[in-house]
């Protein structure tokens, strides 16, 4: 999940726009009102409500927008704070009390009892233990915030990490990485008995799994070369270590900043869905912030996607093949559909309509001319699809000419097909710094396919809208209505996905704010932007 996050923290190809916007966090309208009330209260008491280390949102004098920061110093006498901006910007660090508000959303880690009141685990005959919500939630509302059971990072035990890497280099581990074995050993080293039992209780496909050759080799090498570490793990034996490795393999998340893993207790009970009811982001101290992606009723199942957002835009067959990494076949509402509308073929008769593929491997009649393809045409088109899947998977993204050649040929065969979406993404990335008009066309096609095939908010779709807004603003600054709409859609989706106070939501919000500022002639711009964002 952090893949796209890292990408978008980099400078924007259109110039310094993101740098000037700082790309940090913002308060909601309620947060601003709360800030005014706080300031009024401080006027009465003349006492600051903040202390060093507090998390706040403060006005950055560079553009008048609010961003996330940490209080570095409190100057009660002159009623100012010195803050450290989240993006490490060194300018405008001194702000007055009336330019500071606290987060409007409680992002602090919930205790176990509070999480249990909100969501409970139930046994199901089809999927085993799953997580269900106990009360209704609106889209974007926090379901709960959970602390990690363990964060396993190389820096926390560098000697052990180096030892495992050495073993892996000498003879590669079957899982292709040392992360799972490292996390399993860290569990034994760092956790108390109760926390260790939490991990041992996690789902594994084979609870009676015998120790694999990698586990045996690792234990033997540690006994021979790191006896001091083995003294810290007197109860470590191969079968238990194998169970821990599998628990981490099937229940952990990749760390969002470093090459490591993190495992949560209640979150690991969330089942997968290709149309998940929830979305998530990371909070402070590696907290897992679970939000409702759609409106939830009491008793609804809480599901997340085990796949990356881009994989949710691929065919049912591709998604199910990827999910075999978790040893199950998805039977969610999308996977049970008889027709896969992400596999569209151009009608061979009228050349206008679309033939959609069914899960039985046949093509439906054309939606325009109602003609049904012959058996020979069906076999030819499905065979071409298989060939194009392999061809696209092996494309060199840097060879734009070859991508264009494949894309042009594919347009004669496919329409609203995920293969075209993949190439539209490649070509958008290729042209965004070279030819904005060409890039915009591919971006529009990406948005069109996403909304056709999977209409829920995703980070991909939100960022598509934001970047299209950037392009429109750059090329057609007079079309305020057009880039306004793109920024507004991006903001509203990101508000659901990660909250209005998250750094990803602030970027389109601030663009709305600045556009409103220009439109209002430096008048009541903030109120205007709030109105657009809330519309």
C-alpha positions as CSV (number, residue, x, y, z in Angstrom):
1,X,0.0,0.0,0.0
2,X,2.9,2.3,0.6
3,X,4.1,1.9,-3.0
4,X,1.9,4.7,-4.4
5,X,2.5,6.8,-1.2
6,X,6.2,6.9,-1.8
7,X,5.8,7.8,-5.4
8,X,3.6,10.7,-4.7
9,X,5.9,12.2,-2.1
10,X,8.4,13.0,-4.9
11,X,8.4,16.3,-6.8
12,X,5.7,16.8,-9.3
13,X,6.7,16.9,-13.0
14,X,4.7,20.1,-13.6
15,X,7.1,22.1,-11.5
16,X,7.2,23.5,-8.0
17,X,3.4,23.4,-7.4
18,X,3.6,20.6,-4.8
19,X,6.6,22.1,-3.2
20,X,4.8,25.4,-2.7
21,X,1.8,23.5,-1.4
22,X,4.1,21.6,1.0
23,X,2.0,18.5,0.6
24,X,1.2,18.1,4.3
25,X,-2.0,17.9,6.4
26,X,-5.0,20.0,6.9
27,X,-7.9,20.4,9.4
28,X,-11.5,19.9,8.5
29,X,-14.1,22.7,8.8
30,X,-15.0,21.4,12.2
31,X,-11.3,21.6,13.2
32,X,-11.1,25.2,12.1
33,X,-14.2,26.1,14.2
34,X,-12.7,24.2,17.1
35,X,-9.5,26.2,16.7
36,X,-11.4,29.5,16.9
37,X,-13.1,28.2,20.1
38,X,-9.7,27.1,21.5
39,X,-8.2,30.5,20.8
40,X,-11.2,32.2,22.5
41,X,-10.7,30.0,25.5
42,X,-7.0,30.9,25.7
43,X,-7.8,34.6,25.6
44,X,-9.8,34.1,28.7
45,X,-7.2,32.1,30.6
46,X,-4.1,33.4,28.9
47,X,-2.6,29.9,29.3
48,X,-1.4,27.8,26.4
49,X,-3.0,24.5,25.8
50,X,-0.1,23.0,24.0
51,X,3.2,21.5,25.2
52,X,6.4,20.3,23.5
53,X,5.8,17.2,21.5
54,X,2.1,17.8,20.8
55,X,0.7,17.2,17.3
56,X,-1.0,20.2,15.8
57,X,-2.1,21.8,12.5
58,X,-0.7,25.3,12.0
59,X,-0.9,28.0,9.4
60,X,2.2,28.1,7.2
61,X,2.8,31.8,6.3
62,X,4.1,30.8,2.9
63,X,0.6,30.3,1.5
64,X,-1.9,30.7,4.4
65,X,-2.8,26.9,4.4
66,X,-2.7,24.7,7.5
67,X,-0.2,21.8,7.8
68,X,0.7,19.1,10.2
69,X,3.5,19.8,12.7
70,X,4.9,19.0,16.1
71,X,5.3,21.6,18.8
72,X,9.0,22.2,19.4
73,X,8.8,25.1,21.8
74,X,6.0,27.1,23.6
75,X,6.4,30.8,24.1
76,X,3.6,31.7,26.6
77,X,4.7,35.3,27.0
78,X,4.2,36.3,23.4
79,X,1.6,33.6,22.7
80,X,3.5,31.8,19.9
81,X,4.8,28.3,19.2
82,X,7.8,27.1,17.4
83,X,6.8,24.1,15.3
84,X,8.6,21.4,13.3
85,X,6.8,20.8,10.0
86,X,6.2,17.2,9.0
87,X,7.9,17.8,5.7
88,X,10.9,19.3,7.5
89,X,10.4,22.7,5.8
90,X,12.6,25.2,7.8
91,X,10.6,28.3,7.0
92,X,7.8,30.1,9.0
93,X,8.2,27.9,12.0
94,X,7.0,30.5,14.5
95,X,3.2,30.7,14.6
96,X,0.8,32.4,17.0
97,X,-1.7,30.6,19.2
98,X,-4.7,31.7,17.1
99,X,-3.1,30.0,14.0
100,X,-2.9,26.6,15.6
101,X,-5.5,23.9,16.0
102,X,-5.5,20.3,17.2
103,X,-6.5,17.5,14.9
104,X,-10.2,17.3,14.5
105,X,-10.1,13.5,14.3
106,X,-9.0,11.2,17.1
107,X,-6.2,9.2,15.6
108,X,-4.8,7.9,18.8
109,X,-4.4,4.1,19.2
110,X,-7.6,2.5,20.7
111,X,-7.4,0.2,23.6
112,X,-8.4,-3.5,23.2
113,X,-11.8,-3.0,25.0
114,X,-12.8,-0.1,22.8
115,X,-11.8,-2.1,19.6
116,X,-13.9,-5.0,20.9
117,X,-16.9,-2.8,21.4
118,X,-16.6,-1.7,17.8
119,X,-15.8,-5.0,16.1
120,X,-15.9,-8.6,17.0
121,X,-14.6,-11.9,15.6
122,X,-17.0,-14.6,14.6
123,X,-16.5,-18.1,13.3
124,X,-18.0,-18.7,9.9
125,X,-18.5,-22.1,8.2
126,X,-17.2,-20.8,4.8
127,X,-14.1,-18.7,5.8
128,X,-13.3,-19.4,9.4
129,X,-12.8,-16.5,11.8
130,X,-13.9,-13.1,10.3
131,X,-14.4,-9.6,11.6
132,X,-17.8,-7.9,11.9
133,X,-18.8,-4.4,13.0
134,X,-21.1,-3.9,15.9
135,X,-22.5,-0.4,14.9
136,X,-23.1,1.6,11.8
137,X,-20.3,3.6,10.2
138,X,-20.4,6.2,7.5
139,X,-18.0,6.1,4.5
140,X,-14.6,7.5,5.7
141,X,-15.4,7.0,9.4
142,X,-12.7,5.4,11.5
143,X,-13.7,1.8,12.4
144,X,-10.8,1.5,14.9
145,X,-7.1,2.3,15.3
146,X,-4.9,-0.6,16.4
147,X,-1.4,-0.7,17.5
148,X,1.0,-3.4,16.1
149,X,1.7,-6.6,18.0
150,X,5.2,-6.4,16.6
151,X,7.1,-4.3,14.1
152,X,10.0,-6.4,12.7
153,X,12.6,-4.0,11.2
154,X,16.2,-4.9,10.3
155,X,17.5,-2.1,12.4
156,X,16.1,-3.6,15.5
157,X,18.4,-6.6,15.4
158,X,21.1,-5.9,12.7
159,X,23.3,-8.8,13.6
160,X,20.5,-11.3,13.2
161,X,19.4,-9.6,9.9
162,X,22.9,-9.7,8.5
163,X,23.3,-13.4,9.5
164,X,20.0,-14.3,7.7
165,X,21.0,-12.3,4.6
166,X,24.3,-14.2,4.5
167,X,22.5,-17.5,4.5
168,X,20.1,-16.3,1.8
169,X,22.9,-15.2,-0.4
170,X,24.7,-18.5,0.0
171,X,21.5,-20.5,-0.8
172,X,18.3,-18.6,-1.5
173,X,15.4,-19.2,0.9
174,X,12.3,-20.8,-0.7
175,X,10.2,-17.7,0.2
176,X,12.6,-15.5,-1.7
177,X,13.2,-13.2,1.2
178,X,14.5,-13.4,4.8
179,X,11.8,-11.1,6.1
180,X,9.4,-13.8,7.3
181,X,12.1,-15.8,9.1
182,X,13.5,-12.6,10.6
183,X,10.1,-11.6,11.9
184,X,9.5,-15.0,13.3
185,X,12.8,-14.9,15.2
186,X,12.1,-11.4,16.4
187,X,8.7,-12.6,17.8
188,X,10.5,-15.1,19.9
189,X,13.1,-12.6,21.0
190,X,11.0,-9.5,21.7
191,X,7.5,-10.6,22.7
192,X,6.1,-11.8,26.1
193,X,4.2,-15.1,26.3
194,X,0.8,-13.6,25.7
195,X,1.8,-11.6,22.6
196,X,3.6,-14.6,21.2
197,X,0.5,-16.7,21.6
198,X,-1.4,-14.0,19.7
199,X,0.9,-14.6,16.7
200,X,0.8,-18.4,17.1
201,X,-3.0,-18.3,17.0
202,X,-3.1,-16.6,13.6
203,X,-4.4,-18.4,10.5
204,X,-2.0,-20.7,8.7
205,X,-3.1,-23.1,5.9
206,X,-1.5,-26.1,7.6
207,X,-1.4,-25.9,11.4
208,X,0.5,-29.2,11.6
209,X,3.2,-28.1,9.1
210,X,6.5,-29.8,9.5
211,X,9.6,-27.7,9.7
212,X,10.9,-26.8,6.2
213,X,14.5,-27.1,5.1
214,X,15.0,-23.4,5.5
215,X,13.9,-23.4,9.1
216,X,16.1,-26.3,10.0
217,X,19.0,-24.7,8.3
218,X,18.5,-21.4,10.1
219,X,18.2,-23.0,13.5
220,X,21.3,-25.1,13.0
221,X,23.3,-22.0,11.8
222,X,22.1,-19.9,14.8
223,X,23.1,-22.7,17.2
224,X,26.6,-22.9,15.6
225,X,27.3,-19.2,14.9
226,X,25.1,-17.2,17.3
227,X,24.9,-19.2,20.5
228,X,24.4,-16.0,22.5
229,X,21.1,-15.3,20.7
230,X,19.9,-18.9,21.1
231,X,20.4,-18.4,24.9
232,X,17.7,-15.7,24.7
233,X,15.3,-18.1,23.0
234,X,15.5,-21.3,25.1
235,X,12.1,-22.5,23.9
236,X,12.9,-22.1,20.2
237,X,12.6,-25.3,18.2
238,X,12.1,-25.8,14.5
239,X,8.3,-26.7,14.6
240,X,7.5,-23.6,16.6
241,X,9.6,-21.4,14.4
242,X,7.9,-22.8,11.3
243,X,4.5,-21.9,12.7
244,X,5.7,-18.4,13.4
245,X,7.1,-18.1,9.9
246,X,3.8,-19.1,8.4
247,X,1.9,-16.8,10.7
248,X,3.9,-13.9,9.5
249,X,3.7,-15.0,5.9
250,X,-0.1,-15.1,5.8
251,X,-1.0,-12.3,8.3
252,X,1.6,-9.5,8.1
253,X,1.8,-6.3,6.2
254,X,4.9,-4.8,4.6
255,X,6.2,-1.9,6.6
256,X,5.3,1.4,4.9
257,X,8.7,3.1,5.4
258,X,11.4,0.4,5.7
259,X,12.2,-3.1,4.6
260,X,10.4,-4.9,7.3
261,X,7.1,-6.4,8.4
262,X,4.4,-5.5,10.8
263,X,1.6,-7.7,12.3
264,X,-1.6,-6.6,14.0
265,X,-4.0,-8.7,16.1
266,X,-7.5,-7.8,15.3
267,X,-6.8,-6.5,11.8
268,X,-5.4,-9.9,10.8
269,X,-8.9,-11.3,11.2
270,X,-10.2,-9.2,8.3
271,X,-11.0,-11.4,5.3
272,X,-10.2,-10.4,1.8
273,X,-12.7,-9.0,-0.8
274,X,-12.1,-7.7,-4.3
275,X,-14.8,-5.1,-3.3
276,X,-13.7,-4.4,0.3
277,X,-15.9,-2.7,2.7
278,X,-13.0,-1.0,4.4
279,X,-9.8,0.8,3.5
280,X,-6.8,1.6,5.6
281,X,-3.8,3.8,6.2
282,X,-1.0,4.1,8.7
283,X,-1.1,6.4,11.7
284,X,1.6,7.5,14.2
285,X,3.8,4.8,15.7
286,X,2.8,2.3,12.9
287,X,-0.8,2.3,14.0
288,X,-3.3,0.7,11.6
289,X,-6.2,3.0,10.9
290,X,-9.2,1.1,9.5
291,X,-11.9,3.1,7.8
292,X,-15.3,2.3,6.3
293,X,-15.0,2.6,2.5
294,X,-18.8,2.2,2.1
295,X,-21.7,2.8,4.5
296,X,-21.7,-0.1,7.0
297,X,-24.6,-1.4,9.1
298,X,-24.3,-3.1,12.4
299,X,-23.4,-6.8,11.7
300,X,-21.7,-6.1,8.3
301,X,-18.5,-7.9,7.7
302,X,-15.3,-5.9,7.7
303,X,-13.1,-6.8,4.7
304,X,-10.0,-5.3,3.1
305,X,-8.1,-6.1,-0.1
306,X,-5.0,-8.2,0.2
307,X,-4.2,-7.1,-3.3
308,X,-2.7,-3.8,-4.5
309,X,-5.2,-1.2,-5.9
310,X,-3.9,-1.8,-9.5
311,X,-4.6,-5.6,-9.1
312,X,-8.3,-4.8,-8.3
313,X,-8.5,-3.4,-11.8
314,X,-7.4,-6.7,-13.5
315,X,-9.6,-9.5,-14.5
316,X,-11.3,-12.0,-12.1
317,X,-9.0,-14.7,-13.3
318,X,-5.9,-12.7,-12.7
319,X,-7.0,-11.6,-9.2
320,X,-7.8,-15.1,-8.2
321,X,-4.5,-16.4,-9.5
322,X,-2.7,-13.7,-7.4
323,X,-4.7,-14.6,-4.3
324,X,-3.4,-18.2,-4.4
325,X,-0.4,-16.7,-2.5
326,X,-2.8,-16.9,0.5
327,X,-4.1,-20.3,-0.4
328,X,-7.7,-19.5,-1.1
329,X,-10.1,-18.9,-3.9
330,X,-12.0,-15.6,-3.6
331,X,-15.8,-15.8,-3.7
332,X,-16.6,-12.1,-3.2
333,X,-19.4,-10.4,-5.0
334,X,-17.1,-9.3,-7.8
335,X,-15.6,-12.7,-8.3
336,X,-19.1,-14.3,-8.4
337,X,-20.2,-12.2,-11.3
338,X,-20.9,-14.3,-14.4
339,X,-19.7,-11.6,-16.8
340,X,-16.3,-9.9,-16.4
341,X,-16.9,-6.4,-17.7
342,X,-13.1,-5.7,-17.5
343,X,-12.6,-8.0,-20.4
344,X,-14.2,-6.2,-23.3
345,X,-13.6,-7.2,-27.0
346,X,-14.5,-5.0,-29.9
347,X,-17.5,-6.4,-31.9
348,X,-16.3,-8.0,-35.1
349,X,-19.6,-7.2,-36.8
350,X,-20.4,-3.5,-36.1
351,X,-17.0,-2.5,-34.7
352,X,-18.8,-0.2,-32.3
353,X,-20.2,-2.4,-29.5
354,X,-18.5,-4.5,-26.9
355,X,-18.4,-8.3,-26.4
356,X,-17.9,-9.1,-22.7
357,X,-16.3,-12.3,-21.6
358,X,-18.1,-14.7,-19.2
359,X,-16.5,-16.9,-16.6
360,X,-17.4,-19.9,-18.8
361,X,-15.0,-18.7,-21.4
362,X,-17.6,-17.4,-24.0
363,X,-18.4,-14.0,-25.3
364,X,-21.7,-12.3,-24.8
365,X,-23.6,-10.8,-27.8
366,X,-22.7,-7.2,-28.8
367,X,-24.5,-4.6,-26.8
368,X,-25.0,-2.4,-29.9
369,X,-25.9,-4.6,-32.8
370,X,-26.9,-7.7,-30.8
371,X,-24.8,-10.0,-33.0
372,X,-23.2,-13.0,-31.4
373,X,-19.7,-13.9,-32.4
374,X,-19.1,-17.2,-34.1
375,X,-17.3,-20.0,-32.3
376,X,-14.3,-19.4,-34.5
377,X,-14.2,-15.7,-33.7
378,X,-14.6,-16.4,-30.0
379,X,-11.7,-18.8,-29.9
380,X,-9.5,-16.4,-31.9
381,X,-10.3,-13.4,-29.6
382,X,-9.7,-15.4,-26.4
383,X,-6.4,-16.8,-27.9
384,X,-5.3,-13.2,-28.8
385,X,-6.2,-12.1,-25.2
386,X,-3.8,-14.8,-23.8
387,X,-1.1,-13.6,-26.1
388,X,-1.6,-9.9,-25.3
389,X,-1.5,-10.6,-21.5
390,X,2.0,-12.2,-21.9
391,X,3.1,-9.4,-24.3
392,X,2.0,-6.6,-22.0
393,X,3.5,-8.3,-18.9
394,X,6.9,-8.3,-20.7
395,X,6.7,-4.7,-22.0
396,X,9.7,-2.5,-21.4
397,X,8.2,0.7,-20.0
398,X,11.1,2.7,-21.3
399,X,10.6,1.5,-24.9
400,X,7.7,3.9,-25.5
401,X,7.7,3.2,-29.2
402,X,7.1,-0.5,-28.7
403,X,4.4,0.2,-26.1
404,X,2.7,2.5,-28.6
405,X,2.9,-0.2,-31.3
406,X,1.3,-2.8,-29.0
407,X,-1.3,-0.4,-27.8
408,X,-2.4,0.6,-31.3
409,X,-2.7,-3.0,-32.3
410,X,-4.7,-3.9,-29.1
411,X,-7.2,-1.1,-29.8
412,X,-8.4,-3.0,-32.8
413,X,-9.2,-6.0,-30.7
414,X,-10.1,-4.8,-27.2
415,X,-12.4,-2.1,-25.7
416,X,-12.7,-1.4,-22.0
417,X,-10.2,-4.2,-21.3
418,X,-7.8,-4.2,-18.3
419,X,-4.9,-4.8,-20.8
420,X,-5.6,-1.4,-22.3
421,X,-5.7,0.2,-18.9
422,X,-2.2,-1.2,-18.1
423,X,-0.8,0.3,-21.3
424,X,-2.6,3.6,-20.7
425,X,-0.9,3.8,-17.3
426,X,2.5,3.1,-18.9
427,X,1.9,5.8,-21.6
428,X,0.6,8.3,-19.1
429,X,3.8,7.9,-17.1
430,X,5.9,8.2,-20.3
431,X,4.2,11.4,-21.6
432,X,3.5,13.3,-18.4
433,X,6.9,15.1,-18.6
434,X,7.1,15.2,-22.4
435,X,3.6,15.9,-23.8
436,X,0.8,16.9,-21.4
437,X,-1.9,16.7,-24.1
438,X,-1.0,13.1,-24.9
439,X,-0.6,12.2,-21.2
440,X,-4.0,13.7,-20.4
441,X,-5.7,11.5,-23.0
442,X,-4.3,8.4,-21.4
443,X,-5.2,9.6,-18.0
444,X,-8.8,10.2,-19.0
445,X,-8.9,6.7,-20.4
446,X,-7.6,5.3,-17.1
447,X,-10.3,7.2,-15.2
448,X,-12.9,6.0,-17.6
449,X,-11.9,2.3,-17.2
450,X,-11.6,2.5,-13.5
451,X,-15.0,4.0,-13.0
452,X,-16.5,1.5,-15.5
453,X,-14.9,-1.6,-13.9
454,X,-14.6,-0.6,-10.3
455,X,-16.4,2.5,-9.1
456,X,-15.3,2.6,-5.5
457,X,-12.7,5.2,-4.3
458,X,-9.2,4.0,-4.5
459,X,-5.9,5.8,-4.1
460,X,-5.2,5.2,-7.8
461,X,-8.5,6.9,-8.9
462,X,-8.1,9.8,-6.5
463,X,-4.6,10.5,-7.7
464,X,-5.7,10.2,-11.4
465,X,-8.2,12.9,-10.8
466,X,-5.7,15.1,-8.9
467,X,-3.0,14.7,-11.6
468,X,-5.5,15.4,-14.4
469,X,-6.5,18.6,-12.5
470,X,-2.8,19.5,-12.3
471,X,-2.5,19.1,-16.1
472,X,-5.6,21.1,-16.8
473,X,-4.5,23.8,-14.4
474,X,-1.1,24.0,-16.2
475,X,-2.4,23.9,-19.7
476,X,-5.8,25.7,-19.3
477,X,-5.7,28.0,-16.2
478,X,-8.8,29.7,-17.4
479,X,-10.9,26.5,-17.1
480,X,-11.3,26.8,-13.3
481,X,-14.5,24.8,-13.4
482,X,-12.7,21.9,-14.9
483,X,-9.7,21.5,-12.7
484,X,-11.8,22.5,-9.7
485,X,-13.9,19.4,-10.4
486,X,-10.9,17.1,-10.6
487,X,-9.4,18.5,-7.4
488,X,-12.7,18.2,-5.6
489,X,-13.2,14.6,-6.7
490,X,-9.6,13.7,-5.6
491,X,-10.2,15.4,-2.2
492,X,-13.5,13.7,-1.5
493,X,-12.1,10.2,-2.3
494,X,-9.0,10.7,-0.2
495,X,-11.1,12.0,2.7
496,X,-12.8,8.6,2.6
497,X,-9.7,6.6,2.1
498,X,-7.4,8.2,4.7
499,X,-9.3,11.1,6.4
500,X,-9.3,14.8,5.8
501,X,-6.3,15.3,8.1
502,X,-4.0,12.9,6.1
503,X,-1.2,14.3,4.0
504,X,-2.7,12.9,0.8
505,X,-6.0,14.7,1.3
506,X,-4.3,18.0,1.9
507,X,-2.7,18.2,-1.5
508,X,-6.0,18.5,-3.6
509,X,-7.6,20.5,-0.7
510,X,-4.9,23.1,-0.8
511,X,-5.2,23.3,-4.6
512,X,-8.8,24.0,-4.1
513,X,-7.9,26.6,-1.5
514,X,-5.5,28.4,-3.8
515,X,-7.8,28.3,-6.8
516,X,-10.5,29.8,-4.5
517,X,-8.1,32.4,-3.3
518,X,-7.4,33.5,-6.9
519,X,-11.1,33.3,-7.8
520,X,-12.2,35.3,-4.8
521,X,-9.6,38.0,-5.3
522,X,-8.0,37.2,-2.0
523,X,-11.3,37.5,-0.3
524,X,-13.0,34.8,1.8
525,X,-11.0,32.1,0.1
526,X,-10.7,29.6,2.8
527,X,-14.5,29.5,3.2
528,X,-14.9,29.1,-0.6
529,X,-12.5,26.2,-0.7
530,X,-14.3,24.6,2.3
531,X,-17.5,25.0,0.5
532,X,-16.2,23.3,-2.7
533,X,-14.6,20.4,-0.7
534,X,-17.8,19.9,1.3
535,X,-20.1,20.0,-1.8
